[in-house]
Amino acid sequence: MDLRGDALQILKETSRTFYIPISILPSGLQEAVASAYLCMRAIDEIEDHPELDNSTKAQLLHKISLTLQAGVDGFAVDAFSVGFSGYEDVLAEVTLRVREWSLLAPETIAPRIWDATAAMADRMAHWADRNWKIETESDLDRYTFGVAGAVGLLLSDLWTWYDGTQTNRTLAIGFGRGLQSVNILRNHIEDMGRGVDFFPEGWTVTEMQEYALRNLALADAYTQALPTGPALNFCQIPLTLAHGTIDALANGKEKLSRSDVIALLEQLNAVNVKAS
């Protein structure tokens, strides 16, 4: 079975934002980042699942975390499926195949991805238990760190592992938080429809936009400091789309259209060609 090809196909089906930057990464780094993305997408699908109650979500997330923490040189064929027993017909394919995604990364970096995914699963379980009740900006910072800022830290580790690229870790957290806060803005009405509100008490769209822009400024600084190479090529794409999305929302659109995405990526490519 071509696991790498399968992973890219699942990526294409689940994320238009990250499929493109992952698909252009060089061999080795591509498998590592794809593994990380799909493992985290697997648990994200549980967190957002419309048919599971919060207690069940927390239980499933904790089981995945414990399984990942038990990894040595891989996982038994049924290591994860035992924990999914009874939910096989409910969970998304990307979730049910989490064992495969965990084994996709090169063995010299795979345990770092297992660690990051395990920690994120436990944090997601915590928020599921409290029904994602965010009362203050500090709560929002905790949530956006747990599900995205920590991803920025992982990406920094992957860049260093691959070719020694060094990054500012504080800015890396801002990179993750910036992308996540734009997602919160984009999905706000949909989230409210399922009874979840990521806005701190008393916040309107205006305050959340300000929060997103503060973190996107950190994301800009993180990306601008990257040397020419795979890390820069990767980070520029989701960051460009995040800026485009927040502009679109401010102009009354629900999200970026496909033509918007293509135009933004063509503009980014033109800038890169001119710079080179």
PyMOL commands that set and color helices and strands:
alter all, ss='L'
color gray80, all
select helices_A, chain A and resi 3-14+16-23+29-47+54-69+93-96+98-102+110-129+137-163+169-186+188-193+205-224+230-250+258-275
alter helices_A, ss='H'
color red, helices_A
deselect
rebuild
show_as cartoon
